[in-house]
Structure formats: structure tokens, C-alpha cells
Amino acid sequence: MVRSVRRHGVPTALVTSSHRVLVDEVLAQLDPGMFDTVVCGDEVTRPKPDPESYLTAAGRLGVDPRDCVALEDSRPGIASALAAGCLVVAVPENGEALGDGHGAVVVPLETVTVDRLVSLLAARIG
């Protein structure tokens, strides 16, 4: 999904509650430049579900959070992204039931495409 978004020239951020030391280990295994910015849980004063992480990422990207789509797999992450003003697409992982997503669009990850994200964002703005 991230590669597809990157091919379309869309800026990307990784917003995670994990600490930088763990994230760097994972990032080292990915293509360089996969994300334009990375915000880790130990780099913010107030972690998820507070919106600080998403607001920080949007600020670093130079975009309005209301123009961002956040893919999230946890309740704290959903709450964080929604509070920041992002369009949230909840993608349940490991069978976790997210209910109605509490304002997020809940879809299986395998059905998420760039076109679908663009359509969801356009519908929200329009």
C-alpha cells in the first residue's frame, strides 16, 4: 500500500506508538525513503490517543491534517487520528473488532487502494 501511494507522489508518514529504537530496526529492513517522516511514541509529549503524533506528522509534511488519510489498526490510533482531523480508515489486524470505528471507515486492509482512498477523501471534502 505504501509503495502504491508513493508511486502516486503522495507524501507519507509513519505515526507509531513504538519507540524510535524499535522503529529504526524495522525501517532498516524497508526500502529507503519509504516514509517522508516518522513520528515515534517516545518523540511526543502526549502519545496516542492524543492527536499530537498526527499533528506533528502533518506539520512536518506541510499539510493540513484534514487533507490526510490515516490507516490505523488500533483504537488509540483511531482516536488520535480522528482528534487530529484526519480521515481515518481503520484496518483491523489480528481479528480485533473495532466496532463501527467510532467515526472511522472500517475496511479490510486488502481492499484498500489508492483510488479508494482518493474517493473517500473526495467524498469527505465534497
N, CA, C and O atoms as a GROMACS GRO file, in nm:
protein
  504
    1MET      N    1   0.082  -0.119   0.000
    1MET     CA    2   0.000   0.000   0.000
    1MET      C    3   0.087   0.126   0.000
    1MET      O    4   0.061   0.219  -0.076
    2VAL      N    5   0.188   0.128   0.084
    2VAL     CA    6   0.274   0.247   0.092
    2VAL      C    7   0.346   0.269  -0.041
    2VAL      O    8   0.357   0.383  -0.087
    3ARG      N    9   0.394   0.163  -0.102
    3ARG     CA   10   0.462   0.178  -0.231
    3ARG      C   11   0.367   0.236  -0.336
    3ARG      O   12   0.407   0.322  -0.414
    4SER      N   13   0.245   0.190  -0.336
    4SER     CA   14   0.145   0.240  -0.430
    4SER      C   15   0.119   0.389  -0.409
    4SER      O   16   0.112   0.466  -0.505
    5VAL      N   17   0.104   0.429  -0.284
    5VAL     CA   18   0.082   0.570  -0.252
    5VAL      C   19   0.203   0.652  -0.297
    5VAL      O   20   0.187   0.760  -0.353
    6ARG      N   21   0.322   0.601  -0.271
    6ARG     CA   22   0.445   0.672  -0.310
    6ARG      C   23   0.453   0.689  -0.462
    6ARG      O   24   0.493   0.795  -0.511
    7ARG      N   25   0.414   0.584  -0.537
    7ARG     CA   26   0.417   0.593  -0.684
    7ARG      C   27   0.325   0.704  -0.735
    7ARG      O   28   0.350   0.762  -0.841
    8HIS      N   29   0.221   0.734  -0.660
    8HIS     CA   30   0.129   0.840  -0.698
    8HIS      C   31   0.176   0.978  -0.648
    8HIS      O   32   0.105   1.077  -0.666
    9GLY      N   33   0.293   0.984  -0.588
    9GLY     CA   34   0.350   1.111  -0.545
    9GLY      C   35   0.290   1.169  -0.418
    9GLY      O   36   0.303   1.288  -0.392
   10VAL      N   37   0.224   1.085  -0.340
   10VAL     CA   38   0.160   1.130  -0.217
   10VAL      C   39   0.262   1.123  -0.103
   10VAL      O   40   0.325   1.019  -0.084
   11PRO      N   41   0.278   1.231  -0.026
   11PRO     CA   42   0.369   1.226   0.089
   11PRO      C   43   0.320   1.124   0.192
   11PRO      O   44   0.200   1.107   0.211
   12THR      N   45   0.414   1.059   0.256
   12THR     CA   46   0.378   0.955   0.353
   12THR      C   47   0.447   0.979   0.487
   12THR      O   48   0.558   1.032   0.494
   13ALA      N   49   0.378   0.937   0.591
   13ALA     CA   50   0.433   0.944   0.726
   13ALA      C   51   0.400   0.814   0.798
   13ALA      O   52   0.296   0.753   0.775
   14LEU      N   53   0.489   0.774   0.883
   14LEU     CA   54   0.463   0.663   0.974
   14LEU      C   55   0.444   0.726   1.111
   14LEU      O   56   0.532   0.793   1.163
   15VAL      N   57   0.327   0.702   1.169
   15VAL     CA   58   0.294   0.755   1.302
   15VAL      C   59   0.271   0.633   1.390
   15VAL      O   60   0.174   0.559   1.371
   16THR      N   61   0.358   0.613   1.486
   16THR     CA   62   0.354   0.492   1.567
   16THR      C   63   0.374   0.522   1.715
   16THR      O   64   0.438   0.620   1.752
   17SER      N   65   0.317   0.436   1.796
   17SER     CA   66   0.339   0.447   1.941
   17SER      C   67   0.468   0.378   1.984
   17SER      O   68   0.513   0.395   2.097
   18SER      N   69   0.527   0.302   1.894
   18SER     CA   70   0.653   0.233   1.925
   18SER      C   71   0.766   0.332   1.943
   18SER      O   72   0.761   0.444   1.891
   19HIS      N   73   0.868   0.291   2.017
   19HIS     CA   74   0.982   0.377   2.041
   19HIS      C   75   1.078   0.374   1.923
   19HIS      O   76   1.085   0.276   1.849
   20ARG      N   77   1.151   0.484   1.906
   20ARG     CA   78   1.240   0.502   1.791
   20ARG      C   79   1.338   0.387   1.773
   20ARG      O   80   1.360   0.345   1.659
   21VAL      N   81   1.395   0.336   1.879
   21VAL     CA   82   1.494   0.229   1.866
   21VAL      C   83   1.435   0.105   1.797
   21VAL      O   84   1.503   0.040   1.718
   22LEU      N   85   1.310   0.074   1.826
   22LEU     CA   86   1.244  -0.040   1.762
   22LEU      C   87   1.205  -0.007   1.618
   22LEU      O   88   1.219  -0.090   1.528
   23VAL      N   89   1.157   0.113   1.597
   23VAL     CA   90   1.114   0.155   1.464
   23VAL      C   91   1.232   0.158   1.368
   23VAL      O   92   1.220   0.116   1.252
   24ASP      N   93   1.346   0.206   1.413
   24ASP     CA   94   1.464   0.210   1.328
   24ASP      C   95   1.505   0.072   1.281
   24ASP      O   96   1.552   0.055   1.168
   25GLU      N   97   1.488  -0.029   1.367
   25GLU     CA   98   1.520  -0.167   1.328
   25GLU      C   99   1.430  -0.212   1.213
   25GLU      O  100   1.477  -0.278   1.120
   26VAL      N  101   1.303  -0.178   1.220
   26VAL     CA  102   1.208  -0.215   1.114
   26VAL      C  103   1.235  -0.135   0.987
   26VAL      O  104   1.238  -0.191   0.878
   27LEU      N  105   1.256  -0.006   1.002
   27LEU     CA  106   1.280   0.079   0.885
   27LEU      C  107   1.406   0.036   0.809
   27LEU      O  108   1.412   0.050   0.686
   28ALA      N  109   1.504  -0.016   0.878
   28ALA     CA  110   1.627  -0.061   0.814
   28ALA      C  111   1.601  -0.178   0.719
   28ALA      O  112   1.682  -0.204   0.630
   29GLN      N  113   1.490  -0.247   0.736
   29GLN     CA  114   1.455  -0.360   0.651
   29GLN      C  115   1.368  -0.321   0.532
   29GLN      O  116   1.339  -0.404   0.446
   30LEU      N  117   1.326  -0.195   0.526
   30LEU     CA  118   1.240  -0.146   0.419
   30LEU      C  119   1.320  -0.066   0.317
   30LEU      O  120   1.436  -0.031   0.340
   31ASP      N  121   1.256  -0.039   0.204
   31ASP     CA  122   1.318   0.046   0.104
   31ASP      C  123   1.350   0.182   0.164
   31ASP      O  124   1.266   0.238   0.236
   32PRO      N  125   1.468   0.237   0.137
   32PRO     CA  126   1.500   0.371   0.188
   32PRO      C  127   1.400   0.473   0.132
   32PRO      O  128   1.358   0.463   0.017
   33GLY      N  129   1.362   0.570   0.214
   33GLY     CA  130   1.272   0.673   0.170
   33GLY      C  131   1.126   0.632   0.160
   33GLY      O  132   1.046   0.699   0.096
   34MET      N  133   1.093   0.520   0.223
   34MET     CA  134   0.954   0.473   0.219
   34MET      C  135   0.860   0.577   0.279
   34MET      O  136   0.748   0.596   0.232
   35PHE      N  137   0.906   0.644   0.384
   35PHE     CA  138   0.825   0.746   0.451
   35PHE      C  139   0.899   0.879   0.448
   35PHE      O  140   1.021   0.885   0.466
   36ASP      N  141   0.824   0.985   0.424
   36ASP     CA  142   0.884   1.118   0.425
   36ASP      C  143   0.918   1.164   0.566
   36ASP      O  144   1.012   1.240   0.587
   37THR      N  145   0.841   1.117   0.663
   37THR     CA  146   0.868   1.148   0.802
   37THR      C  147   0.817   1.033   0.889
   37THR      O  148   0.726   0.960   0.850
   38VAL      N  149   0.877   1.020   1.005
   38VAL     CA  150   0.838   0.917   1.101
   38VAL      C  151   0.825   0.984   1.237
   38VAL      O  152   0.915   1.053   1.283
   39VAL      N  153   0.710   0.961   1.301
   39VAL     CA  154   0.686   1.014   1.436
   39VAL      C  155   0.668   0.894   1.528
   39VAL      O  156   0.576   0.813   1.510
   40CYS      N  157   0.756   0.882   1.627
   40CYS     CA  158   0.753   0.769   1.720
   40CYS      C  159   0.694   0.811   1.855
   40CYS      O  160   0.693   0.929   1.890
   41GLY      N  161   0.647   0.712   1.927
   41GLY     CA  162   0.581   0.737   2.054
   41GLY      C  163   0.667   0.807   2.158
   41GLY      O  164   0.616   0.883   2.240
   42ASP      N  165   0.798   0.783   2.153
   42ASP     CA  166   0.885   0.847   2.251
   42ASP      C  167   0.936   0.984   2.205
   42ASP      O  168   1.022   1.044   2.269
   43GLU      N  169   0.881   1.032   2.093
   43GLU     CA  170   0.921   1.163   2.041
   43GLU      C  171   0.813   1.270   2.060
   43GLU      O  172   0.828   1.384   2.016
   44VAL      N  173   0.705   1.232   2.125
   44VAL     CA  174   0.597   1.326   2.151
   44VAL      C  175   0.572   1.334   2.301
   44VAL      O  176   0.605   1.241   2.375
   45THR      N  177   0.515   1.444   2.344
   45THR     CA  178   0.486   1.462   2.486
   45THR      C  179   0.363   1.381   2.528
   45THR      O  180   0.359   1.323   2.636
   46ARG      N  181   0.264   1.379   2.438
   46ARG     CA  182   0.138   1.310   2.466
   46ARG      C  183   0.114   1.204   2.359
   46ARG      O  184   0.078   1.239   2.246
   47PRO      N  185   0.131   1.078   2.390
   47PRO     CA  186   0.114   0.972   2.290
   47PRO      C  187  -0.034   0.946   2.257
   47PRO      O  188  -0.124   1.002   2.319
   48LYS      N  189  -0.053   0.861   2.158
   48LYS     CA  190  -0.189   0.820   2.121
   48LYS      C  191  -0.260   0.770   2.246
   48LYS      O  192  -0.200   0.696   2.324
   49PRO      N  193  -0.384   0.806   2.266
   49PRO     CA  194  -0.483   0.857   2.172
   49PRO      C  195  -0.484   1.009   2.155
   49PRO      O  196  -0.572   1.061   2.086
   50ASP      N  197  -0.392   1.080   2.215
   50ASP     CA  198  -0.383   1.224   2.194
   50ASP      C  199  -0.347   1.249   2.047
   50ASP      O  200  -0.276   1.168   1.988
   51PRO      N  201  -0.393   1.358   1.986
   51PRO     CA  202  -0.364   1.384   1.845
   51PRO      C  203  -0.223   1.436   1.815
   51PRO      O  204  -0.189   1.457   1.699
   52GLU      N  205  -0.141   1.457   1.918
   52GLU     CA  206  -0.010   1.519   1.896
   52GLU      C  207   0.073   1.450   1.788
   52GLU      O  208   0.136   1.517   1.707
   53SER      N  209   0.074   1.317   1.785
   53SER     CA  210   0.155   1.244   1.688
   53SER      C  211   0.114   1.277   1.545
   53SER      O  212   0.198   1.303   1.459
   54TYR      N  213  -0.017   1.275   1.521
   54TYR     CA  214  -0.066   1.304   1.385
   54TYR      C  215  -0.049   1.451   1.349
   54TYR      O  216  -0.017   1.482   1.234
   55LEU      N  217  -0.069   1.539   1.444
   55LEU     CA  218  -0.048   1.681   1.416
   55LEU      C  219   0.098   1.709   1.386
   55LEU      O  220   0.129   1.792   1.300
   56THR      N  221   0.188   1.641   1.455
   56THR     CA  222   0.331   1.655   1.430
   56THR      C  223   0.366   1.607   1.290
   56THR      O  224   0.439   1.674   1.217
   57ALA      N  225   0.314   1.490   1.252
   57ALA     CA  226   0.341   1.436   1.119
   57ALA      C  227   0.289   1.528   1.009
   57ALA      O  228   0.360   1.555   0.912
   58ALA      N  229   0.166   1.576   1.024
   58ALA     CA  230   0.110   1.666   0.923
   58ALA      C  231   0.193   1.795   0.914
   58ALA      O  232   0.218   1.845   0.805
   59GLY      N  233   0.234   1.846   1.028
   59GLY     CA  234   0.318   1.966   1.029
   59GLY      C  235   0.450   1.944   0.957
   59GLY      O  236   0.495   2.030   0.880
   60ARG      N  237   0.512   1.831   0.981
   60ARG     CA  238   0.639   1.801   0.914
   60ARG      C  239   0.620   1.787   0.763
   60ARG      O  240   0.709   1.823   0.685
   61LEU      N  241   0.505   1.736   0.722
   61LEU     CA  242   0.477   1.719   0.579
   61LEU      C  243   0.429   1.850   0.515
   61LEU      O  244   0.425   1.862   0.393
   62GLY      N  245   0.393   1.946   0.599
   62GLY     CA  246   0.343   2.072   0.548
   62GLY      C  247   0.203   2.063   0.491
   62GLY      O  248   0.170   2.133   0.395
   63VAL      N  249   0.122   1.977   0.550
   63VAL     CA  250  -0.016   1.958   0.502
   63VAL      C  251  -0.115   1.977   0.615
   63VAL      O  252  -0.080   1.962   0.733
   64ASP      N  253  -0.236   2.010   0.579
   64ASP     CA  254  -0.344   2.022   0.676
   64ASP      C  255  -0.388   1.881   0.715
   64ASP      O  256  -0.412   1.799   0.626
   65PRO      N  257  -0.400   1.850   0.843
   65PRO     CA  258  -0.443   1.715   0.883
   65PRO      C  259  -0.577   1.675   0.822
   65PRO      O  260  -0.604   1.557   0.804
   66ARG      N  261  -0.662   1.774   0.791
   66ARG     CA  262  -0.793   1.742   0.730
   66ARG      C  263  -0.778   1.690   0.588
   66ARG      O  264  -0.873   1.635   0.532
   67ASP      N  265  -0.660   1.708   0.529
   67ASP     CA  266  -0.632   1.656   0.396
   67ASP      C  267  -0.556   1.524   0.401
   67ASP      O  268  -0.512   1.473   0.298
   68CYS      N  269  -0.541   1.469   0.521
   68CYS     CA  270  -0.466   1.345   0.539
   68CYS      C  271  -0.560   1.226   0.557
   68CYS      O  272  -0.669   1.237   0.612
   69VAL      N  273  -0.513   1.112   0.508
   69VAL     CA  274  -0.580   0.985   0.533
   69VAL      C  275  -0.488   0.905   0.624
   69VAL      O  276  -0.371   0.886   0.594
   70ALA      N  277  -0.542   0.859   0.734
   70ALA     CA  278  -0.465   0.778   0.828
   70ALA      C  279  -0.517   0.635   0.823
   70ALA      O  280  -0.637   0.611   0.841
   71LEU      N  281  -0.429   0.540   0.798
   71LEU     CA  282  -0.463   0.399   0.809
   71LEU      C  283  -0.427   0.357   0.949
   71LEU      O  284  -0.311   0.368   0.989
   72GLU      N  285  -0.523   0.308   1.024
   72GLU     CA  286  -0.499   0.273   1.164
   72GLU      C  287  -0.553   0.135   1.195
   72GLU      O  288  -0.651   0.089   1.136
   73ASP      N  289  -0.486   0.068   1.290
   73ASP     CA  290  -0.527  -0.068   1.327
   73ASP      C  291  -0.558  -0.083   1.476
   73ASP      O  292  -0.573  -0.195   1.524
   74SER      N  293  -0.566   0.028   1.549
   74SER     CA  294  -0.594   0.018   1.692
   74SER      C  295  -0.687   0.130   1.735
   74SER      O  296  -0.695   0.235   1.672
   75ARG      N  297  -0.758   0.105   1.844
   75ARG     CA  298  -0.849   0.208   1.896
   75ARG      C  299  -0.777   0.337   1.936
   75ARG      O  300  -0.825   0.445   1.903
   76PRO      N  301  -0.662   0.329   2.007
   76PRO     CA  302  -0.592   0.455   2.040
   76PRO      C  303  -0.547   0.530   1.915
   76PRO      O  304  -0.552   0.653   1.911
   77GLY      N  305  -0.502   0.457   1.814
   77GLY     CA  306  -0.459   0.521   1.690
   77GLY      C  307  -0.575   0.587   1.617
   77GLY      O  308  -0.562   0.698   1.565
   78ILE      N  309  -0.690   0.518   1.613
   78ILE     CA  310  -0.809   0.575   1.551
   78ILE      C  311  -0.847   0.704   1.622
   78ILE      O  312  -0.872   0.806   1.558
   79ALA      N  313  -0.851   0.700   1.754
   79ALA     CA  314  -0.888   0.818   1.832
   79ALA      C  315  -0.790   0.932   1.807
   79ALA      O  316  -0.832   1.047   1.796
   80SER      N  317  -0.662   0.902   1.799
   80SER     CA  318  -0.559   1.002   1.777
   80SER      C  319  -0.577   1.071   1.642
   80SER      O  320  -0.578   1.194   1.633
   81ALA      N  321  -0.591   0.991   1.538
   81ALA     CA  322  -0.604   1.046   1.402
   81ALA      C  323  -0.734   1.124   1.385
   81ALA      O  324  -0.735   1.230   1.322
   82LEU      N  325  -0.844   1.072   1.442
   82LEU     CA  326  -0.970   1.145   1.434
   82LEU      C  327  -0.961   1.279   1.505
   82LEU      O  328  -1.009   1.380   1.454
   83ALA      N  329  -0.900   1.280   1.624
   83ALA     CA  330  -0.886   1.404   1.700
   83ALA      C  331  -0.800   1.506   1.627
   83ALA      O  332  -0.817   1.627   1.645
   84ALA      N  333  -0.706   1.458   1.546
   84ALA     CA  334  -0.621   1.548   1.468
   84ALA      C  335  -0.694   1.604   1.347
   84ALA      O  336  -0.650   1.702   1.288
   85GLY      N  337  -0.806   1.541   1.310
   85GLY     CA  338  -0.884   1.588   1.196
   85GLY      C  339  -0.863   1.507   1.070
   85GLY      O  340  -0.915   1.544   0.964
   86CYS      N  341  -0.790   1.399   1.077
   86CYS     CA  342  -0.764   1.315   0.960
   86CYS      C  343  -0.887   1.233   0.923
   86CYS      O  344  -0.973   1.205   1.007
   87LEU      N  345  -0.895   1.196   0.795
   87LEU     CA  346  -0.988   1.092   0.753
   87LEU      C  347  -0.924   0.961   0.797
   87LEU      O  348  -0.809   0.934   0.761
   88VAL      N  349  -0.995   0.880   0.872
   88VAL     CA  350  -0.936   0.758   0.926
   88VAL      C  351  -0.998   0.636   0.861
   88VAL      O  352  -1.120   0.618   0.858
   89VAL      N  353  -0.911   0.551   0.808
   89VAL     CA  354  -0.951   0.422   0.755
   89VAL      C  355  -0.896   0.319   0.853
   89VAL      O  356  -0.775   0.301   0.866
   90ALA      N  357  -0.988   0.253   0.921
   90ALA     CA  358  -0.949   0.153   1.021
   90ALA      C  359  -0.937   0.018   0.953
   90ALA      O  360  -1.030  -0.030   0.888
   91VAL      N  361  -0.821  -0.042   0.969
   91VAL     CA  362  -0.794  -0.173   0.910
   91VAL      C  363  -0.765  -0.271   1.022
   91VAL      O  364  -0.652  -0.280   1.070
   92PRO      N  365  -0.868  -0.345   1.064
   92PRO     CA  366  -0.850  -0.438   1.178
   92PRO      C  367  -0.737  -0.537   1.151
   92PRO      O  368  -0.723  -0.590   1.041
   93GLU      N  369  -0.658  -0.560   1.254
   93GLU     CA  370  -0.548  -0.655   1.244
   93GLU      C  371  -0.565  -0.761   1.351
   93GLU      O  372  -0.615  -0.734   1.460
   94ASN      N  373  -0.526  -0.882   1.318
   94ASN     CA  374  -0.533  -0.994   1.413
   94ASN      C  375  -0.674  -1.017   1.464
   94ASN      O  376  -0.693  -1.059   1.578
   95GLY      N  377  -0.773  -0.991   1.380
   95GLY     CA  378  -0.911  -1.019   1.417
   95GLY      C  379  -0.969  -0.925   1.520
   95GLY      O  380  -1.077  -0.951   1.573
   96GLU      N  381  -0.900  -0.815   1.552
   96GLU     CA  382  -0.951  -0.722   1.652
   96GLU      C  383  -1.079  -0.659   1.601
   96GLU      O  384  -1.084  -0.609   1.488
   97ALA      N  385  -1.181  -0.661   1.681
   97ALA     CA  386  -1.307  -0.597   1.645
   97ALA      C  387  -1.300  -0.450   1.680
   97ALA      O  388  -1.279  -0.414   1.796
   98LEU      N  389  -1.318  -0.365   1.580
   98LEU     CA  390  -1.311  -0.222   1.603
   98LEU      C  391  -1.450  -0.160   1.608
   98LEU      O  392  -1.463  -0.038   1.616
   99GLY      N  393  -1.552  -0.242   1.605
   99GLY     CA  394  -1.688  -0.190   1.610
   99GLY      C  395  -1.716  -0.107   1.488
   99GLY      O  396  -1.678  -0.144   1.376
  100ASP      N  397  -1.780   0.005   1.507
  100ASP     CA  398  -1.812   0.092   1.393
  100ASP      C  399  -1.698   0.187   1.361
  100ASP      O  400  -1.711   0.271   1.272
  101GLY      N  401  -1.586   0.175   1.431
  101GLY     CA  402  -1.470   0.259   1.405
  101GLY      C  403  -1.478   0.394   1.472
  101GLY      O  404  -1.384   0.473   1.465
  102HIS      N  405  -1.591   0.423   1.539
  102HIS     CA  406  -1.606   0.549   1.612
  102HIS      C  407  -1.577   0.670   1.525
  102HIS      O  408  -1.512   0.765   1.570
  103GLY      N  409  -1.625   0.668   1.401
  103GLY     CA  410  -1.603   0.779   1.309
  103GLY      C  411  -1.506   0.746   1.198
  103GLY      O  412  -1.487   0.826   1.106
  104ALA      N  413  -1.444   0.631   1.205
  104ALA     CA  414  -1.352   0.587   1.100
  104ALA      C  415  -1.427   0.498   1.002
  104ALA      O  416  -1.530   0.439   1.034
  105VAL      N  417  -1.374   0.488   0.882
  105VAL     CA  418  -1.424   0.394   0.782
  105VAL      C  419  -1.352   0.262   0.810
  105VAL      O  420  -1.229   0.258   0.807
  106VAL      N  421  -1.426   0.156   0.837
  106VAL     CA  422  -1.365   0.027   0.869
  106VAL      C  423  -1.370  -0.064   0.746
  106VAL      O  424  -1.477  -0.096   0.696
  107VAL      N  425  -1.252  -0.104   0.699
  107VAL     CA  426  -1.241  -0.191   0.582
  107VAL      C  427  -1.126  -0.289   0.599
  107VAL      O  428  -1.030  -0.259   0.671
  108PRO      N  429  -1.133  -0.405   0.534
  108PRO     CA  430  -1.017  -0.496   0.537
  108PRO      C  431  -0.900  -0.434   0.460
  108PRO      O  432  -0.920  -0.372   0.356
  109LEU      N  433  -0.780  -0.450   0.511
  109LEU     CA  434  -0.661  -0.391   0.450
  109LEU      C  435  -0.648  -0.429   0.303
  109LEU      O  436  -0.609  -0.346   0.221
  110GLU      N  437  -0.680  -0.553   0.269
  110GLU     CA  438  -0.662  -0.598   0.131
  110GLU      C  439  -0.754  -0.527   0.032
  110GLU      O  440  -0.736  -0.539  -0.089
  111THR      N  441  -0.853  -0.454   0.082
  111THR     CA  442  -0.944  -0.380  -0.008
  111THR      C  443  -0.905  -0.233  -0.021
  111THR      O  444  -0.971  -0.158  -0.094
  112VAL      N  445  -0.800  -0.191   0.048
  112VAL     CA  446  -0.757  -0.052   0.042
  112VAL      C  447  -0.669  -0.031  -0.081
  112VAL      O  448  -0.568  -0.099  -0.100
  113THR      N  449  -0.710   0.065  -0.164
  113THR     CA  450  -0.632   0.103  -0.281
  113THR      C  451  -0.618   0.255  -0.281
  113THR      O  452  -0.690   0.325  -0.210
  114VAL      N  453  -0.526   0.305  -0.360
  114VAL     CA  454  -0.508   0.449  -0.371
  114VAL      C  455  -0.637   0.512  -0.422
  114VAL      O  456  -0.682   0.614  -0.371
  115ASP      N  457  -0.698   0.450  -0.523
  115ASP     CA  458  -0.823   0.504  -0.578
  115ASP      C  459  -0.932   0.510  -0.472
  115ASP      O  460  -1.008   0.606  -0.466
  116ARG      N  461  -0.940   0.408  -0.389
  116ARG     CA  462  -1.041   0.407  -0.283
  116ARG      C  463  -1.014   0.518  -0.182
  116ARG      O  464  -1.107   0.586  -0.138
  117LEU      N  465  -0.889   0.538  -0.146
  117LEU     CA  466  -0.854   0.644  -0.051
  117LEU      C  467  -0.886   0.782  -0.109
  117LEU      O  468  -0.938   0.868  -0.039
  118VAL      N  469  -0.854   0.801  -0.237
  118VAL     CA  470  -0.884   0.928  -0.303
  118VAL      C  471  -1.034   0.952  -0.304
  118VAL      O  472  -1.081   1.063  -0.279
  119SER      N  473  -1.110   0.847  -0.334
  119SER     CA  474  -1.256   0.857  -0.338
  119SER      C  475  -1.313   0.892  -0.201
  119SER      O  476  -1.401   0.977  -0.190
  120LEU      N  477  -1.263   0.827  -0.097
  120LEU     CA  478  -1.310   0.856   0.039
  120LEU      C  479  -1.280   1.000   0.078
  120LEU      O  480  -1.363   1.068   0.138
  121LEU      N  481  -1.160   1.046   0.046
  121LEU     CA  482  -1.121   1.182   0.080
  121LEU      C  483  -1.203   1.283   0.000
  121LEU      O  484  -1.245   1.386   0.054
  122ALA      N  485  -1.226   1.255  -0.127
  122ALA     CA  486  -1.306   1.345  -0.211
  122ALA      C  487  -1.449   1.354  -0.159
  122ALA      O  488  -1.508   1.462  -0.157
  123ALA      N  489  -1.505   1.241  -0.118
  123ALA     CA  490  -1.641   1.240  -0.066
  123ALA      C  491  -1.651   1.320   0.063
  123ALA      O  492  -1.752   1.385   0.090
  124ARG      N  493  -1.546   1.314   0.141
  124ARG     CA  494  -1.544   1.389   0.267
  124ARG      C  495  -1.537   1.539   0.242
  124ARG      O  496  -1.604   1.617   0.310
  125ILE      N  497  -1.457   1.578   0.146
  125ILE     CA  498  -1.438   1.721   0.117
  125ILE      C  499  -1.558   1.776   0.040
  125ILE      O  500  -1.605   1.887   0.066
  126GLY      N  501  -1.608   1.696  -0.055
  126GLY     CA  502  -1.715   1.740  -0.143
  126GLY      C  503  -1.844   1.749  -0.074
  126GLY      O  504  -1.945   1.785  -0.135
   0.00000   0.00000   0.00000
